[in-house]
Amino acid sequence: MVYGVLLCLFLTQAHAGDKPPAMAVASAHPAATRAGLEILQAGGNAFDAAVAVSAALAVVEPYSSGLGGGGFWLLHRASDAHEVMIDGRERAPLAAHRDMYLDSQGRPVAGASIDGPLAAGIPGEPAALAYLAEHYGRLPLRQSLQPAIRLAAEGFKVNEHYRRMAAFRLGVLQASPAAARQFLLKNRVPPVGHIIRQPDLAQTLGALARHGKDGFYGGEIARRMVKAVRRHGGIWTLADLRQYEVRERQPVSGSYRGWRVVSAAPPSSGGVVLLEMLNMLSGKDLKGLDDADRVHYLVEVMRRAYADRARWLGDADYVQMPLKRLLSPEYARQLANGIDMNKATSSSSLASVRAEGHDTTHFSILDQEGNRVAATLSINYPFGSGFVAEGTGVLLNDEMDDFSIKPGVANVYGLVGAEANAIAPGKRMLSSMSPTFLESPDQVAVLGTPGGSRIITMVLLGLLEAVDGKDVHAWVSRPRFHHQYLPDVIQVEPGAFDENLKKALEAKGHKLDQKDRPWGNMQAIHWNRGRNRVEAASDPRGSGAALVQPR
């Protein structure tokens, strides 16, 4: 399997201690990794570096994240072991309603929840960056944002991945004059090496640096965004922006084979689904199974956890979820008891629902004090809604598609949902983003990945590699497969299954969907406290960078 560039350095010292021997940053773009390391070297902590990396990715990966999007930042503070998830997820506008993407016959309107400003939720990333700096960082926001401001003004070079994503969303980018000027060249996909400069975005970042949250959600930037959105059919108001607030969430946590697992809480489905799968796996000796039985069992576990995702999960501020039951070992045993090792379960036989690809991004950070961050950010589909608000440089998300626009109707990633994830004013849409920490008595792991609906299963497979003692390169490069309940198929990466394994799975009744392209872009850090070593790796499927620096 041939992918992109892998950059990984590691450092070992002769003595062990409670503090890591090095600091590390792994992100999906070398410029963002360098931005994080620059802030660490300037005396910032992991949380300051998270601000720098997030903002830099907003500049250089416009197809994956941005100020017009949102995300989840999972934090561990070493001084008191405080762990929290900063919820900067987008919200539905206050004028949103349950059936806003349906026609008069109750049928989904093609593209309405994906393209253009009507598809955009109220962004959360700028508020989250200001919150991180104020409540957890050591440096002022204006300092942590400087690398991103510089990148926006000076520009970055187009690579092949940028060209693929821009070509995929060319029509919607061309439909927004401001987006076309910002991301295209003469209304076409720019060539490799072309410099993308974003002076309007640099100005918006500067306003955020000077005025904090109010620099984005108030004043001239807010007025320009609302004016542009409403002129082109959107429903934002200044009140939507003023009322946006970051939420601190208690992460979900559990254990698996002696490792403590900490991951994202709702409105992310990631942690709940991940822990539900691990609970089902805890009673099975995976190493004792042959390849076909091992994949079969993993698929059946994925199928059951994703069925619960579709039925139960949503925004905790709006819906009651049976989390205690979903995360209980007893419930996991009940689900696992229904797995037939000789036959695939039909998804239609499970409790039914009434009838996230190459977008999104992730980074991992470990600083010299042992503080750590796992953050997954998104604007949903590549280049989000494709709409840039004139005069701001802000590319808007299309995260409204992550709601269940109608029970039983799949979103752009094939995920179905129920009433728990229905649209409501001010509600946060369900996500699959799964920033995760693993910790054993002598080891710490920080990992996560983009990939739409496949995020959770990618994190599961990487986590299993870590628990099995594989090195950090194996976590990020492991061949991948995925099942999400509906559609009832196993999605398979190129080269992940050989012919014998395919035939064995088909004999059990599984349907295989062989993909033409790999997926995901995992960024991971491993601190082996026993050996006093820090390693970091960036997924070879992407063009990111993982750097480790002595403290």
Buried (B, 14 or more C-beta within 10 A) or exposed (E): EEBBEBBBBBBEBEEBEEBBBBBBBBBBBBBBBBBBBBBBEBEBBBBBBBBBBBBBBBBBBBBBBBBBBBBBBBBBBBEEEEBBBBBBBBBBBBEBEBEBBBEEEEEBEEBBBBBBBBBBBBBBBBBBBBBBBEEBBBBBBBBBBBBBBBBBBEBBEBBEBBBBBBEBBBEBBBBBEBBBBBBBBEEEBBEEEBEBBBEBBBBBBBBBBEBBBBBBBBEEBBBBBBBBBEEBEBBBBBEBBEEBEBBEBEBBBBBBEEBBBBBBBBBBBBBBBBBBBBBBBBEBEBEEBEEBBBBBBBBBBBBBBBBBBBBBBBBBBBBEBEBEEBBBEEBBEEBBEEBEEEEBBEBEEBEBBEEBBBBBBBBBBBBBBBBBBBBBBBBBBBBBBBBBBBBBBBBBBBBBBBBBBBBBBBBBBBBBBBEBBBBBBBBBBBBBBBBBBBBBEEBBBBBBBBBBBBBBBBBBBBBBBBBEEBBBBBBBBBEBBBBBBBBBBBBBBEEBBEEEBBEBBBEBEBEBEBBEEBBBBBBBBBBBBEEBBBBBBBBBBBBBBBBBBEB
